[in-house]
Amino acid sequence: MATAIIQARMGSTRLPGKVLRGLGGRSVLGWVVRAADESRAFDRVVVATTTLDEDDAVESEASALGVEAVRGPVDDVLSRFLLLVDAGSADPLVRLTADCPLLDPAVIAMVVGAFDAGDVDYLSTTHPRSLPRGLDVEAFSADTLRKAGEMADGTDRVHVTSCIYRNPVVFKTAGLIFHPRADDLRVTLDTPADAELIEAVVAQLGDRPPRWRELVDLLRKRPDIAAINAHVRQKQPHEG
């Protein structure tokens, strides 16, 4: 079995407090924890947050959701993950982020299964990306993360896995590709427009983790919903 690590903090330049925002009767973080649970891929789910006072609320919500929390540096997210490696968490480690409330449990399980079956250090749905942004799942071994921790500096310590997928000579990487491609769509939560779109999706599909195909099908059939956040520019790695 694997360990899910959900990256979460209250701070956000474009939508502060987004991870504890209400959505369909539960917190956004609650949606991500539920998706991890329903994947049945994990024997441990942990929320990785910061030592800032404002993130006491994240730790409290994790406890209310029945999962652990680990707290570490604000700007060195990789170090937060390495705290779990040092504690002996089970391989593989699977990175989820709390701004992806519409994660598909079946996709999570597929990534874990493919990682277990393959001879790779890192496997994801993001390199290359074929699913909507916001259905991101990354799996890697503890040894891989340790090596990344020795190599990474600068923004690579903020983005946790960028040192891994940017060094294919050092690390064996692979990605799952889904058809039909839908990487033009955006269901991640980073701006008020993203929140409006996600709320519209939940109003249509209800309080449950959607399957990726039905999510894409809804957004293709309802271009008015897909257009809500079509103008949003994804922040680049150097922007934090």
N, C-alpha and C positions, 0 to 999 in steps of 0.2 A: 504493500500500500504506500501511498505518497503523502506528502505534506503540502497543504495549500497555504501560501503566504499571501494575505490580502494587504496590499499597500494602501494606507489610509491616513489622512490628516485633515484637520479643519482648515488649515491655511490654503488659500487659492487666490491668485491674483484676479481671476475673472469671475469667480463664483464662490466667495467665502462660505464655509460651512456646508459645502455641497454633499459631503459624504453622509451627513446626518439629516439631510433634507427629506421631508416626507414624500412618499411615492406610493400611491395605492394602499394606504393604510399601514405602511411600515417604512423604516428608514432605507435610504439608498444602500447603505452598508448591509442592511438586513437582506436586501435583494441578492447581493453578491454572496453572502454567507449561505443563503438558501440554495443558490445555484450550485455552490461547492458541495453542499450536503446532498443535493439531489443527484449529483453526478455519481455518487457512491464510489468515488475514486480515492478517497482520503481517509486515513485513520487519524488525522490531526489537521485542524484548521486553525490558523493563527493570524491575528491582525497585527501588522507591523506599523506602529505609529511613532510619534516623536516624544521627547521628554518635555515639550512645552506645556505650560499649564492649560492652555486651550484644548490640548488633546487628552486631558483627563476625561472629557466627554466621550471621546472615541473609545478609550479603555472601558468606560462604564457601559457604553452600548455593546461592545464586544462581550462583556460579562453577561449582560442581559440576554444576548443572543446565544449564550452557552458556549462561547469559544474563548480561547486564550488571547492575550495581548502581549506583545513585546515592544519595548520602547527604547529608542536610540536617537542618534544625532539627527538634527533637522535636515542638514544639507548633504549628509553622507548616508543615503538610503541603503547603499550596498552594505554598510556596516550593520544596519538593522537586520538585514537578511543573514549576515554572517553570524550574528548572535544565535540564530536558530541552528546554523551549521555546528557551531561550537557546543550547542546543547544536544547534538546527536539526533536531529530530526531525520525521519526516514526519507530515502531516495525514492523517486525523484522529488525535487522541490518544484512546485508549480507556482509561478507568479501570476496573481490576479490583481487588478486594481479596483479600488472602491468607487471609481467613476465610471464603471461599466455595469450598470444594474440589469441590463438585458442579456447577460451571458446565458448561453445555451448549455445546460448540464451535459447534453450528449456530446457537444463539441469538446468540453473539458475532458470527459471520459475518453474521447477519441485521441486527444493529444497525449494523455497519460498512457493509453494502450500502445500508441505508435512509438512513444519514447521507450517504453519497456521492450518492445519488439525490435527496435533498431539499435545499431551500434553507433550511437551519436552522443555528443556532449550536450547538445542544445537542440530543441525542436519547438516550433511555434506555429501560430496561425498568422504571424505578422511579417515574416521574411521568406517568401514574398507574401504580400497581403492580397487576399482574394475575398475575404469576408468584409462586411461593414466595419469601419473603425468603431470599436466599442465591444467587439466580441473577441478581444485579445486574450490569448492563453499562451504561456511560455513554460516549458519544462526543461530542467537541467539537473545535473548531478551535484551533490555537495562538493565533490572534488573539483568540478568545473568552476563552481562559485568561489572556492578557495583560491584557485589559480587566478581568476578574474580579480579577486581582492588584492592579490600581490601585484597585478599589472596595472590596475585602473587608477586614474587620477582625473582631476577636473570634473567635467560634466559626466564622465563615465561612472563616477561614484554617485551621482544623482539618479542616473537612469538605469542603474543596476546591471542590466544585461547588455548594454551597448558595447562594452569591451569584448564580450563574447562574440556577438554576430559581426562585429567589425574586424575580427581577426580569424578568418576562416583557415589560415595556415596553421594556427595554433589549436583551434577548436573545430571539431567535426560538427557541422550544423546542418539542419534540414528543416523543411517547412511543409505543412499540409496545404494543398491547394483545393479549393472548393469550387464547384460549378453549379449553376452559372455564377460567374464572377459578380461581385457586388461591392467592390472596394471603393466605389464612388459614393456610397452611402455613409452616413455618420450617425451613430447612436451612442456615442460617448458623452459624458456630462462634464462640460467645462465652462459653459456660458449660459445666460438666461435663455437664449434661443434653443440650446441643446435641451434644457429642462422642459421647455414648451413642447418640443418634438417628443421627448420621451413620455411626458404626461399624456400626449395625444395617442401614442402607441398603446399605453396602458389602458386608456379609456376604451380602445377598440378591442384589445386582447385580454384584458382582465389582470387580476393580481396573481400571476403565475409566470414562471420563466418561459418565454416564447422559444419555440424551435427556430433555428436560423432561417429555414426555408419559409416559414410562415411570416416571419418578420420581414424578410426581403419581399415576399409576395405582397404584403400589406403596403409597403412603401412604394412598390412599383405600381400598384393599383390606385394608390392615393398620392399622386404627385404633389397635392396641396400640403400633405403632411411632410413629405420628403423635402419640400422647398423651405420649410420653416428655418432650418439651420444650414441650408446649402451655401450660404455666404460665409460661414464661419471658417476662418483660417486656422489650421492646426499649428500650435506652437512648435517651433523648431527646437532641437535638443539644446542648443546654446542659450535658449530663452528660459530654461529651467522648468 
